Amino acid sequence: MISKKFESYGIKFQPILKDKIWGGSKLKTILGKPASPNTGESWEISTVNGEISVIENGTYSGVKFDDLIAEFQSEILGNMVVEKFGGEFPLLFKYIDAAQNLSVQVHPGDEMAKKFHNSYGKTEMWYIIQADEKAEINVGWKNEITPEQYEEVLQNGTIAEHLNFIKVSTGDSFFIKAGKVHAIGAGVLLAEIQQTSDVTYRVYDWDRVDDKGNGRELHIDKARDAMSFIVQDEDSIRYEPKINESSQLVNCEYFTTNLIEVQGSMQKDYSSLGSFVVFMCVMGEVTISVDGVDENLVYGQSILIPAAANVVELSSESAKILEVFISRDYDQS
């Protein structure tokens, strides 16, 4: 039974761990998750159908996140978010460990995802936590191609030659709009912020097969229909980190993500935001104080600050956190 009066504090969740054919051991060895040797994803905060996060701390420990939202929409999500998305939590937060290349893939936008999957589309961003030497990601095309050429390079097995690969290191960040072809490369550990969606169209899976010799399902036609074939501007995000201030990484209609380097103590006033805030700790550890209740957030953990919270205090000897919320003002270019 959920109490009728909302209690505001920093809410943590039990991670939802997913083994993948390409997964590895870094979620356990680096981020301290109770993971297997081939866990590829830790879903930190989710309301995806069938994958609902469960609260692990405080008054609401053991409560499913969607049940808490149903009881306290405005207090959790914020009035502006409720107006925009109804009672739905619009984002999905993950940590991803790629011991092998992920498939080359693309995600549909809202219109296509709604038509075929009754889902939101999937615009996302990545923040690189750790990368092995020479590790790369694919974001977009190297050169502009046509839909006909796309099918041709798939048939003759040369698609990799046309993909834009970028060498990555810790702290690099990338914005991947729906429709952009992409793949996380082997040796990359990252944080992912995305729309609430689990719709992925696989284009190419590196000729990989399982122990029975079967390849994974591909979605060539739907991927073509969802895909942008235009070579877009620089994909990596340029930012200047600041001590005890928010440095903007992404500001779009679906989410705003900032990086904060916490050294000592600082305060954030969210009273006029109209949105929840999520912190993902990507270096060190930090104490988060919400309405007098302290929670320690360590490397690889995430925490949700309800919209009902006003001033949040953060303190650390040295930490980096991603600060994520829904913004009234976003870049519409």
Secondary structure, 3 states (H helix, E strand, C coil): CCCCCCCCCCECECCEEEEEEEEECHHHHCCCCCCCCCEEEEEEECEECCEECEECCCCCCCCEHHHHHHHCHHHHHCHHHHHHHCCCCCEEEEEEEECCCCCEEECCCHHHHHHHHCCCCCCEEEEEEEECCCCEEEEEECCCCCHHHHHHHHHCCCHHHHEEEEECCCCCEEEECCCCCEEECCCEEEEEEEECCCCCEEEECCCCECCCCCECCCCHHHHHHHCCCCCCCCCECCCCCCECCEEEEEECCCCEEEEEEEEEEEEEECCCCCCCEEEEEEEEEEEEEECCEEEEEECCCEEEECCCCCEEEEEEEEEEEEEEECCCCCCCC
